[in-house]
Amino acid sequence: MPPLCGKICPLLKTNGAAIRRLFDRYGFVIRARKGIGTLVQILVYDHPPGKGKTFFCCLCSSRLFRNYLLIKFLNKISMNKKLLVVFGATGAQGGGLVRAILAEPAAGFAVRAVTRKPDSDAAKALAAAGAEVVAADLDDSASVERAMNGAYGAFCITNFWEHFSPEKELAQAETMANAAAAAGLQHVIWSTLEDTRKTIPVGSGQMPVLLGKYNVPHFDAKGEANHFFLDRGIPVTLLNTSFYWDNFIHIGMAPSAGPDGNLAITFPMGDAKLPGIAAEDIGRCAFGIFKAGAAAVGQTIGIAGEHLTGAEMAAAFSQVMGKPVTYNAISPEVYRSFGFPGADDMGNMFQFKRDFEADFCAARNVENTRKLNPALMNFRQWLEANRSALLKD
């Protein structure tokens, strides 16, 4: 929430309802009590009366003076909030984080949502909800520096699937790391993944080499980029995410009918468990990390909502959708041959998760994830919440 500096005068003549709505956006409740004569006692709470702390109290008879005092109070409170800069604010992870911050205004954080398209519907929705929306492009270092100016912390993320270039991901991560160091940020979260080359040497024959030097480009580049943040001494938390269950809706992974007409989900995972998570929960977990503060700095934290086999996911689909869904277990070689953009990358990714199931799952403890985000959903809960979207096809 941006501070209200320079906005006091236009708000002086606003009515009480508008003032109450404004305070509600900051997590406060206003109550008025009849005083002596024409005087009215105005009280401000951080929770409904009787439960929360009283932050402010005044006696006044003039609406202008009342509003002046209230807005001055709110301006002071907003200036004391820690400003978090969220890159990718209209995307899955960043958008979830912005919404988590706005949903808990009493936590003491304000949010600056960064997007290349501040005029988009998604950006306008964040602004309407109370976020400060600014324009920046990860390929423009000056705009990234401006976005981080004056902030307490930042959530840094890149999107490989937008351009399929690990080199571009590396350059964008370095740009954010440089800007974070220059701004003197106190806490940065870098949304990263494992560099699989530390486990599987490139050219070992275990999986095809992609783009000349990668096993899983969208993993490896993020993992390699960790050093940009670490080498600069930035107070950083490395956040390892999991498979988005939202992929079942947005990138064609939903149960589909085979030649026999039966519905199935298809993965090259064999009987291995796949850590997964609701995209919205990633943002909530990131906010939990920011709230943890210094205790989370220097840590690598992996998150997941549940670890499930393909057969277990298919069974959950069957129960929620009311139709039989089976699990079609194929080989990574077959998956890589599907031909859609990124099929070879994803085929290698699933093979890595299958072949190193124990380590990959252990790095994403569900109970630890729930400590960061008590509202964490499991797969069945996510399916029920998204049943209508899944049944559209």
RAFEN-V212524 format. One record per helix or strand. SS is the DSSP state (a for helix, b for strand). FROM is the first residue (numbers start at 1). TO is the last residue. If there is no record, write none. Layout:
ss=(SS | SS)
from=(FROM | FROM)
to=(TO | TO)
//
This chain:
ss=(a | a | b | b | b | a | b | a | a | b | a | b | a | b | a | a | b | a | b | b | a | b | b | a | b | b | b | a | b | b | a | b | a | a | a | a | a | a)
from=(8 | 16 | 29 | 40 | 54 | 63 | 82 | 92 | 105 | 109 | 121 | 132 | 141 | 153 | 160 | 166 | 187 | 196 | 210 | 214 | 217 | 236 | 243 | 247 | 256 | 263 | 274 | 279 | 300 | 306 | 310 | 325 | 332 | 343 | 357 | 366 | 379 | 387)
to=(11 | 25 | 34 | 45 | 60 | 79 | 86 | 103 | 107 | 115 | 129 | 135 | 148 | 156 | 162 | 183 | 192 | 198 | 210 | 214 | 231 | 240 | 244 | 250 | 257 | 267 | 277 | 296 | 302 | 308 | 321 | 329 | 336 | 355 | 362 | 372 | 385 | 391)
//
